[in-house]
Amino acid sequence: MEWLDSINPLVISIVKLGYGMAMLLIVFVVMLENRSPLKAIPWMLVLLFVPVLGVVFYIFFGQNLRKEKIIRRKGLKNHDLLSEIAHSQSYKLADGILDDAPGTLKNKKLMQLFLNNSSSILTIGNKVDVLNDGKKTFEAIIEAMANARHSIHLQYYIFDEDEIGNKVLDILKKKAQEGVEVRMIVDDVGSWALKKSFFRKMKSMGIEAYSFLTVRFPSLTSKVNYRNHRKIVVVDGEVGFLGGLNVADRYIKGNPEYGCWRDMHLRISGDAVNALQSVFFIDWYFVSQQDLTDHQYFPHKMPVGDKLVQIVTSGPDSDWPGIMMGYYQAISSAQKYVYITTPYFMPGESVLMALKASAMGGVDVRIIIPEKSDAYFTALCTKSYIKEMLTAGVKFYFYQPGFLHSKMMVVDDEVCTIGTTNIDFRSFEQNFEVNAFVYDEQKAIELKGYFMDDLAQSRIIHLEEWRKRSLWQKSKESFARLFSPLL
């Protein structure tokens, strides 16, 4: 056994050398990607503080998929689904035919931004209904699916097989038996609890169901970090739903630990549904390789309302962080107020600066976040931003009744947005997200009313109170903030 004693130091030296080279290689790759120092430094810290696991974390979570474009809209080889929208009653701003429409002139820069960075075409003649809680949302979705005639398309980050989940599945099974085409996408990480038997059951029921970016070796690397966070339902190409709600009982019954689970959704009828349908089909092509281009999925629509809507997406398949840029533009252009509800607040430097600059310029900037969070480390990071925001004049509130999961912003009684996007790095730059931006005074005022209702159930945070927190608490928050681009 003496030869083992002699070889061990050599093996250890080789392992150390190999690990050191791996670390240097990763640092070199991060530098070559020309990432923002704010994003590169946290990875350096991970490698420094967690020597072995740091390399594993980078392999799994740190690769820049946006640059590699592994997932891309160009994968639709034979047909650009967005062209279907252009043939409907939707118009590009470049056509110059909507300059006199209410709300267009004031928001033209924002509309043009979304057209250029996300190919988001402005749609007209829409009807938009705000679904202000889980009960109303699922009642509306279930009613729409029960009346489906030819197609139901669902996409969710989380789909639980609980009471509401099984109720949805029962309707899908019934409609599939009636000959309605039913297609479903669930995110593989968000819906981790779903077993392979779930997809076999869906197939036996006549439902096409796929998991988005399945996390299995050897394909785990670079995929676990880029999740499809979208929540979309489109029925018959006529009515669409999007917002913050997943399919889970907690959105109706609450949670024993956090209390009520507060969220919001939108029901949309009109031409914007074509845009939402195209978002689903782009993701559907990726999971199924089926290029669905039949015009039956994009029915010609007569105007059903007067709302101007852009369906805006962002994700690692896009050249630009479109929704983040839209938030920046809307906040920077605000004249009177910016009201935001979000479960997590890690906005990145551009949106952070826009919020502070608007507040310091006299704009009434108010943000509601939950006092109780479902993510401890993320909550610490969120709290690290509050002092500088309060100092700049931003008003911060902690929602009291339970967990606030709403993702909503309303600006100046002119533009409002609801969707899947949180105010954090992951939503802005890594996840696949979708938001509806509505340019309408009536809807903006309606959403402002819901915001004020939530505000009445929240407590304001005063700067004096925040400064009195313990040094230990402040240290934990500051440490967590170092890793904000990774959360």
N, C-alpha and C positions, 0 to 999 in steps of 0.2 A: 504493500500500500504506500510505500515511500514515494513511488512515482507520482501518486496523486498530489502529495504535498508539494512536489516540485512543479506540477503543471498548473495548480490552482492560481498562483500569482500571474502566470502567463495568460490564463483564461480571463482572469479579472482585468488584466491590463487591456486585452483585446476588447472586452465588453465596454470598458470605459472609453477606449478610443472610438469604438463604433458609435456609442451613444453621443460622445462629443461631436463626432462628424455629423450625426443626424441633426443635432441641435444647430450646428453651424449652417447646415444645408437649409433647414427650415427658416432660420433668420435671413439667409441669403434670398430665399424664395419670397418671403414677406417683403423684403426690401425691393426686389425686382418688380413686385406687383404695384409699387408706388402707392400703397395705401396711405390714407391720412395717418399722421403720427398718432392721432387720438385712437385709431384702431390698431395700429401696429404695436404701440407700447403695451397695451394689456396682454398681448400674446407673448411679448418678451417677459412680462412679469409672471405669466403662467409657467413659462419654461424655467424661470429662475426659482419660483417658490415651490413648484411641484415638479421636480426634475424628471421623474420617470413618466408620470401620468401626463405631464405637460405635452410631451411628444404625441401621446395617444390622443389627447384632447384636440391637438391641432389637426391630426390626420382625420379625425371624425368631424370636427366642428369648424375648422379654420380655413378651409380651402375656399377660394373666391370663385364661386360657381358663376357669378354674373359675367366675369370676363371670359370664362371658358364656354359659356352659352351651351351647356349640355342640354338644357331645356330651352327651346326657342319656338317662337311663333312660326318661324320659317320652316318648321317641321311639317306644316300643312303644304305638302308639295304641289298638289293639283289645284288648290283653290284657296284664296284668301277669304276667310269667312267675313272679315270686316267689310268686304265689298258688298255683301248682302245688305248691310245697313245703308250703304250709300245709295242703293237702288230703291230704298223706301222713302218715307217722307222726312228723313233726316237731312240736315244740311251742314256742310262745312262753313266755318266762318269766312273762309276765303271767298265764298260765293257772294258775300256782302249783302245778303237779302234779309238779315235779321237785325240790322243796326238800329231800327226803330222799335223793336220789340221791347216791352218793359223788362228792365233788368239786364239787358244785353250790353248796352253801351258802358255801364258802370263796371261790368264784370268781363269785358271783352278780353282783357289781358289774361285773365285766369282761364277763360274758355280757349283762347289761342294756345296757351301753355299746354293744356291737356291734349289739344289736337296734335301739337308738335312732339310732346314727349311720350304720349301713350296712344296715339292714333284714336283718341276718344272724340267721337263725332257728337256735336250738339244735337239733341233730339227735341222735338216740339210736340205739342198736342198730347201731353201726358197727364195722367191722373196719379197723384201720389198720396197715399194714406200712411200716417204714422201709427205704428202699433207699439204702444207705450209700455207693454209688459209681456211676460211670457204667456199668460192665459190668452190674451187677445191675439198674440202672434200665432200660436199653435191652432187656435180655433180658425183663424183665417186661412192658414196653410192647409189644414185638414179639409176645410170646406172647398177650397180650390181644387185639391187633388181628388176629392169625391166627385166633382163635376167634370173631371178630365174626359176628353173625347178621344184623343189620339196620342198624347205624349206627356210624360212627367219626367222631369230631370231634376235630380237632387245632388247637391255637393255640400259636404260638411267636414269640418275639422274633427269634431267629436260626434259620434253617433252611439249612444248607449242603448243597450237592449233592456231598458227599464219600462216603466208603465207607459210613458209617452212614446218611447221608441217602438214598443210593440204595437201601440195603437197606430202609429204611422205605417209600420210594416203590414199590418192587417189591411189597411186601405190600399197599399201598393200591391199586395197579393190579389185583392179583389179586382183592382183595375187591370192588372196584368191578365187575369183570367177573362176579362171582358175584351181583351185584344188591344189595350192601351200599351204603347211602348214605354217601358219604365227603365231609366238608366240612373245609376247611382255611383258617386265617387266619394270615398272617405279617405282622410289622411291616415297614413299607416302609423304615424307616431301618435297623433291625437286620438285615434280610435284603436290604440294598441290592444285594448281588452277584447276586441272582436277576434274570434278564432277563425281558422280556415273553414271550419264547418259553417260559419255565417255565410260565406260566399257560395259555398255549395248549396246551402238552403235557398239563397237568393236565386241561383240558377234553376233549382228545381221549381221555384215559384214563377219562373218566366221573367225574372228581373236580371238585367245585366248590371253587375256590380264590380267595381274595381277599387283597389287600394292605391293611393297616390304615393309614388316613390317608396316602394316597399323596402324596408330596412332589413336586409338579410346579407350575411357575408356571401361573396366578397364585395357586394355592392353597397355596403354600409357607409363606407367613407364618402364624404362630400354630399351625401343625401340626407343624413339625419339632421343637418343644420338648416335645410331649406324646405320648410314645410308649407303645405297648402292650407292656409288659414281661412279660405273663403267659405262663406255660407250662402248658397244660392239655391233657390227653387224656381223653376220655370214650368208652367203648365200650359200646354197647347200653343206655346209661343205667344200667348195672349196676356198672361199675368205673371209677374215675377216678384220674388221676395229676396231681400238681402239685409244684412245687419249683423248684430253681435251674437245672436242666439244660436247655440248648438242644439242638438237633439238630446236632451237630458232632463230628468224630473226636477232637478234643482232650479231650473228656470221658472217653474210653476210652484213648486212646494218649498223652495228655499233649501237651506242647508243647516243641519243642527249646530255646526260650528260657527258659521258666519251669519246666520239669519237669512233674510230674503236675498234673492239673487237678482239684482236690478239690471235690466237690459232693454234695448230698443231695437226695432226692426222697421223696415219699410215694405209696403205693398205697392207695386207700380203696374199701371196699365198704360198702354200706348207704345210709341216707337222705341222708348228706352228698353223695352223688353227684348227687342231684337239685339240690342247691344249686350244685354245680360246673357241672352242665349248664345251669342258668339263667344263670350268668355267661357261658358260651360263647354262648348264644343272644342275650343282650343285645348282645354285641359283633358277633354274626353279623347281627343286624338292622341295625346301623349300617353294615356293609360291603355288605350285599346287599339291604336293605329287605325281607327275607323274615321274616315274623312266624310262627315255627314254634311252634305251641301244641298239637300232637297229644299225647295222653296216652301214646302209645307211647314217647315220649322220656323220660317220667317214670314208669317202671313202679312199681307198688306193691311194696314190699319187706317181707319178713319180717326181723326182726332177725338179723344175721349175726355180731354181736359185742356188746360192752358199752361201747364208747367214745362219749363225748360230744364232738361236733365242731361247731364253727362255721366255715363258709367265709366269710371276710371279704374284702371288696374295698375298694379306694380308687382315686381318680383324679380328673381334672378334671371328671368328670360328677357328682361327689358334693358335697353341701353341706359335709361335714366330712372332714378327713384321718383317716379311720377307723382305719387300721392304726397310724398314729403315735400316736393317742390310746390305742389298746389297749396299745402298748408302754409308754407313760407310766404307764398304770394298773397294769399287771402289775409293772413295776419299782418303782413307788412303794409297792405293797402287799406286796412281798417281805419275808419275815421271816428267811430263812436264806441264800439264795443266788440270784444271777442269773448265768447263763452264756450268753454270746453268741458266735457266730462270724459274721463279716461280711467281705466283701472290701473294703468302703469304710466309713469311719467319719467322717461329717460330720452329727451327729445333730440339730442345731438346739438352741435354748436349752432347750426344755421337757424333752426326753429327756435332754439333757446334765445338766441340773440334777437330774433324777430319779436318774440313775446316781450322781452325786456325793453326793446326799443319802442314798441307800441305803447306799453304801459308808461314809460318815462315821457312819451310824447303826449300823454293825456288821454289815451284810449283806456276805456274801462275793461281790463283783462281779468277774468275770473276763471278759475279752474277747480273742478270738484274731483277728488279722488277718494277711494274708500279708506276709512280708518282701519278696517280689518282687511287684510290681504291674504290671498291664497298662495302667495309665494314670498317666503320670509326674506331671502337675500335680495330679491327684486324690490321688495318694499323698503328695505334699508337704502338701496340705491336711489329710489324715488325720493325719499326724505332728504337726501343729500342736496337736492336742488332747491329745496323750499326757501332756505335763508336768502340766497341771492335773488330769488324771484320776489320775495317779500320786500327786500331792500329796493328793488327796482319799481315797486308799486303794484306788482301783480297780487291779486287777492286769491288766497288758497283756502279751500274748505275740505273738511273730512266728512264724508257721508256716513251717517250713523246707523240706520236701520239694518244694514247688512253689507253684502259685497256688491259694489257698483261695478258692473261689467260693460256699461254703455260706452260706445265710441261715437261721440257726437260733437260737432262744432257748429256754431251759428255766429254770423258776422253782420253787424250793421243793418239788420232787418232786410238783407239783400240776398245772401247766399247761406246755405246750410248744407251739412253733409252728415250722413250716417253710413256706416259700413263696418268692415271687419278690422280696420286699422287702429292699433293702439299708438299712443305717442311714445314710441321707443325705437331703438335701433333695429330690433328684430323685425318689427312690422314695416318700418320705413325702408329697410335695405335688404332683408334676407327672405322674408316670407312672401308667398303669393297672396296678395290682398285685393279687395275690390270695395270701392266706395261709390255711392251715388252723390253727386253734387247737384243740388237743386237751386235754381236761380229764381226765387219767387218770394215776394214780400210776405204773402199770407202764410206760407209754410215756415219761413224764417221766424215770424212772430209766434206761430204755434209751437215751434221747437223752443223758442225763448221761454214760453210759458211753462213747458215741461222742465226746462232747466231751473226756472225759479221755484217750481214745486220741489225739485230735488235739493235746491239750495236751502229751502225752508226746513229740510230734514238733515241739514249738515251744520257743523260748527266751524266758524271762521278761525283761522290760525293767525295769532298776533305775533309780530316780530319779537316783542319782549318775552312772550311765553317761549318762543322757539329758542331764543338765546340761553334760556335757563336750563336747558337739557344737560344731562351729565356729560362729562368729557368722554366717558366710556361709550355712551350712545353716539355721540358725534364721531368718535373714532371708527366705530363699526360702520357707520354710514359712509364716511369718507373712504374707507377701505373698499366697501362694496362698489363705490362709484368708479374705482379704478378699472373694474371689470364690466362697466355698463355696455360697451359695444358687444360683449359676449353674451349678455343676458337675454 
